Amino acid sequence: MRQMARSAGRRSCHAAVVEQAAGIATIRIMEPLVIAGRAFQSRLIVGTGKYKDGAETQSAIEASGAEMVTVAVRRVNLDRSKESLLDFIDPQRYFLLPNTAGCYTADEAIRAARLGREVGISDWVKIEVIGDQATLYPDVQATLEATRVLVKEGFTVLPYTSDDIVFARRLIDAGAAAVMPLAAPIGSGLGIQNTATLRILRERITEVPLIVDAGVGTASDAALAMELGADAVLMNTAIAAAANPVLMAEAMQHAVLAGRQAYVAGRMPRKLYATASSPLEGISK
């Protein structure tokens, strides 16, 4: 009995060592996402629109494991005279990122950003300046203009933009703290439609985070974005429009983690022909 107990103890210790080693490996792989000097453990950023109510919003955000949460300045009751979205998001727990959703000119976006700062939400802002109502594609020139103005005013600016490397570079030169290209039209759920240009952006942009923003429809899309090398993924509709938003939020948390781990691990080379999993070399015949 004593021998069996000692054997069981050794197995238990060995399992603990393996688990500890695996934990250390995961920690090393999942280095924090750093934006403008601020570290975030989660690489999933979530929005707050399109949920059926505040309670569902709160539950989905919690299930996502996200630390950064975007809120549309123009759609929030800022005077708090009645129930507001902000009543369901604990600012001590989550980092609030105001966004300028619904703005169609640089001036509108600049005013919305200033309002978000004046009411005490944040001096960070996700800049959205829409150039086409049907596709909700960004007006990149207006986005660049708003970025320049707000950076000079001390804002930390994260611009939603196209997947154009030329404009991405101009945004960085203007002081953008991250570049946030779309993967497909906002709210479309089409998944990653531009793998080639996202790969180019990843290879050419290393000085600021590259965050895929818009187009994700399900967990595999989020994992693919991370496997392509994105530093983070921002999503809203993919979670809020799911049949079960809370469960989808949890799925997205796992997908972003798995995609990041796969990217850091490095996938095996693709081959045209098969390679045996158990090589025949050295086997006696």
HUNORRA-V738894 format. One record per pair of residues at least 12 apart in sequence whose ideal C-beta (glycine too) atoms are under 7 Angstrom apart, sorted by sequence separation. I is the first residue (numbers start at 1). GAP is how many residues later the second one is. D is the distance in Angstrom with one decimal. If there is no record, write none. Layout:
I:GAP:D ; I:GAP:D
//
This chain:
100:12:4.3 ; 113:12:4.2 ; 147:12:5.3 ; 159:12:5.4 ; 100:13:6.1 ; 129:13:4.2 ; 168:13:7.0 ; 212:13:4.2 ; 239:13:6.2 ; 71:14:6.3 ; 129:14:4.7 ; 46:15:5.9 ; 98:15:6.9 ; 183:15:6.9 ; 127:16:5.8 ; 143:16:5.1 ; 129:17:6.0 ; 159:17:5.3 ; 181:17:6.9 ; 216:17:6.3 ; 235:17:6.7 ; 46:18:5.1 ; 98:18:3.4 ; 109:18:5.6 ; 143:18:5.8 ; 157:18:6.8 ; 158:18:7.0 ; 161:18:6.4 ; 163:18:4.2 ; 212:18:4.5 ; 109:19:7.0 ; 127:19:5.3 ; 157:19:5.3 ; 158:19:5.8 ; 161:19:6.3 ; 162:19:6.3 ; 163:19:6.7 ; 211:19:6.5 ; 216:19:4.7 ; 44:20:5.8 ; 46:20:4.5 ; 69:20:5.9 ; 109:20:5.0 ; 127:20:6.0 ; 157:20:6.1 ; 158:20:4.6 ; 160:20:5.0 ; 161:20:5.6 ; 162:20:6.7 ; 181:20:6.1 ; 210:20:5.5 ; 211:20:6.1 ; 218:20:6.6 ; 44:21:6.6 ; 45:21:6.0 ; 48:21:6.2 ; 140:21:5.8 ; 156:21:4.9 ; 159:21:6.2 ; 210:21:5.3 ; 211:21:4.5 ; 212:21:4.9 ; 213:21:4.4 ; 217:21:5.4 ; 44:22:4.8 ; 48:22:6.6 ; 138:22:5.6 ; 140:22:5.6 ; 158:22:5.8 ; 193:22:6.6 ; 209:22:4.0 ; 211:22:6.9 ; 216:22:4.6 ; 42:23:5.3 ; 45:23:4.6 ; 46:23:5.9 ; 47:23:4.8 ; 48:23:5.4 ; 49:23:6.5 ; 98:23:4.9 ; 106:23:6.0 ; 138:23:5.4 ; 144:23:6.8 ; 151:23:6.1 ; 192:23:6.8 ; 209:23:6.3 ; 211:23:5.7 ; 233:23:5.8 ; 42:24:5.2 ; 98:24:5.6 ; 105:24:6.8 ; 138:24:5.9 ; 140:24:6.8 ; 147:24:5.7 ; 151:24:3.4 ; 191:24:6.5 ; 42:25:4.8 ; 45:25:6.7 ; 69:25:4.7 ; 71:25:5.8 ; 73:25:4.8 ; 96:25:5.4 ; 97:25:6.6 ; 100:25:6.7 ; 103:25:6.3 ; 104:25:6.8 ; 125:25:6.4 ; 137:25:6.8 ; 190:25:5.7 ; 191:25:6.8 ; 41:26:6.4 ; 73:26:6.9 ; 96:26:5.5 ; 99:26:7.0 ; 103:26:5.6 ; 104:26:5.3 ; 144:26:5.6 ; 148:26:4.6 ; 179:26:6.0 ; 191:26:5.2 ; 202:26:6.3 ; 40:27:4.8 ; 67:27:6.3 ; 68:27:4.7 ; 69:27:6.0 ; 70:27:4.6 ; 71:27:5.9 ; 72:27:5.5 ; 73:27:6.5 ; 74:27:6.8 ; 97:27:5.6 ; 98:27:5.3 ; 99:27:3.9 ; 100:27:5.6 ; 101:27:5.3 ; 103:27:6.9 ; 140:27:4.6 ; 144:27:6.1 ; 147:27:4.7 ; 188:27:6.0 ; 190:27:6.4 ; 202:27:3.8 ; 40:28:5.9 ; 57:28:6.9 ; 61:28:6.9 ; 67:28:5.8 ; 69:28:6.7 ; 71:28:6.9 ; 74:28:5.0 ; 100:28:5.0 ; 147:28:6.8 ; 186:28:4.4 ; 189:28:3.2 ; 54:29:7.0 ; 68:29:5.5 ; 70:29:4.9 ; 72:29:4.2 ; 97:29:5.4 ; 99:29:5.8 ; 147:29:5.5 ; 179:29:6.1 ; 183:29:5.1 ; 185:29:6.8 ; 192:29:5.9 ; 199:29:6.1 ; 58:30:4.3 ; 72:30:6.7 ; 125:30:5.4 ; 127:30:5.7 ; 144:30:6.1 ; 178:30:5.2 ; 184:30:6.7 ; 185:30:6.6 ; 191:30:4.1 ; 198:30:5.2 ; 222:30:5.4 ; 226:30:5.6 ; 54:31:6.4 ; 57:31:5.5 ; 123:31:6.3 ; 124:31:6.9 ; 163:31:5.1 ; 177:31:6.2 ; 178:31:4.4 ; 179:31:5.6 ; 180:31:4.6 ; 181:31:6.7 ; 182:31:6.1 ; 183:31:6.3 ; 184:31:2.9 ; 123:32:5.5 ; 124:32:4.3 ; 125:32:5.9 ; 126:32:4.8 ; 127:32:4.4 ; 128:32:4.6 ; 176:32:6.6 ; 181:32:6.8 ; 182:32:4.1 ; 183:32:3.6 ; 192:32:5.2 ; 219:32:4.3 ; 223:32:4.3 ; 227:32:4.8 ; 54:33:6.4 ; 55:33:7.0 ; 61:33:6.9 ; 123:33:6.6 ; 127:33:6.6 ; 168:33:6.1 ; 178:33:5.4 ; 180:33:4.0 ; 182:33:5.7 ; 183:33:6.6 ; 192:33:6.0 ; 195:33:6.3 ; 219:33:5.8 ; 222:33:4.1 ; 226:33:2.7 ; 54:34:3.9 ; 126:34:6.4 ; 163:34:4.1 ; 222:34:5.3 ; 225:34:6.7 ; 226:34:4.8 ; 229:34:5.7 ; 163:35:6.3 ; 165:35:5.7 ; 172:35:6.5 ; 220:35:7.0 ; 223:35:5.5 ; 224:35:6.8 ; 227:35:5.2 ; 106:36:4.2 ; 110:36:5.4 ; 165:36:5.9 ; 172:36:5.8 ; 219:36:3.8 ; 223:36:3.7 ; 227:36:5.1 ; 48:37:5.7 ; 105:37:6.1 ; 109:37:4.5 ; 113:37:5.5 ; 168:37:6.1 ; 222:37:6.4 ; 226:37:5.8 ; 74:38:5.8 ; 163:38:6.3 ; 73:39:4.6 ; 106:39:4.2 ; 110:39:5.5 ; 165:39:5.6 ; 106:40:4.3 ; 110:40:6.3 ; 78:41:4.7 ; 73:42:5.6 ; 113:42:6.1 ; 183:42:6.3 ; 73:43:4.4 ; 189:48:6.6 ; 136:49:5.9 ; 189:49:6.2 ; 71:50:7.0 ; 135:50:5.2 ; 136:50:4.3 ; 187:50:4.4 ; 160:53:5.3 ; 180:54:6.6 ; 70:56:5.7 ; 36:120:4.6 ; 36:141:4.3 ; 35:142:5.5 ; 35:143:5.6 ; 45:166:7.0 ; 35:174:5.6 ; 64:175:6.9 ; 33:176:6.5 ; 60:179:5.6 ; 63:183:4.8 ; 60:185:4.6 ; 64:185:4.0 ; 50:186:6.6 ; 60:186:5.2 ; 63:186:4.0 ; 45:187:5.9 ; 49:187:5.5 ; 50:187:6.0 ; 59:187:4.9 ; 63:187:4.4 ; 43:188:6.7 ; 44:188:6.9 ; 47:188:6.9 ; 64:188:5.9 ; 65:188:4.1 ; 43:189:4.3 ; 44:189:6.0 ; 45:189:4.1 ; 46:189:6.3 ; 47:189:2.9 ; 51:189:4.9 ; 56:189:6.1 ; 60:189:4.3 ; 64:189:5.3 ; 46:190:6.6 ; 50:190:3.9 ; 49:191:6.6 ; 50:191:6.1 ; 46:193:6.4 ; 51:194:6.5 ; 33:198:5.9 ; 33:199:5.3 ; 44:208:6.0 ; 44:209:6.0 ; 44:212:4.5 ; 43:213:5.3 ; 43:217:5.9 ; 30:230:6.4 ; 29:232:5.4 ; 29:235:4.8
//
